[in-house]
Amino acid sequence: MFDRIASAIHDRQLGRWEKKRARGKQSFVWYRGALRWGGIMFVLTTITNVLVRHRELDWMLVVSALIACPLAGYLWARCIWFVNEHRFGYKAKQ
């Protein structure tokens, strides 16, 4: 019984990955990583520093977060790409 459920989940995840993969690696890395994940992290970092810690807006922190968050998102997305390529059995193109 659980094998059917696990197989159905894997098939659904594979279908979603194939759609993302069809758009290409660069699209995935830049859109989902640098812009989406990095952008969300930048906004959350800025909100946390201003509202929660009750600090004034430090422009050096904002600029460094604006550089670091998209860079971290880019690296995260590259790692996720290679993990999913391996997980779903695609040959890595070098």
Secondary structure, 3 states (H helix, E strand, C coil): CHHHHHHHHHHHHHHHHHHHHHCCHHHHHHHHHHHHHHHHHHHHHHHHHHHHCCCCCCHHHHHHHHHHHHHHHHHHHHHHHHHHHHHCCCCCCC
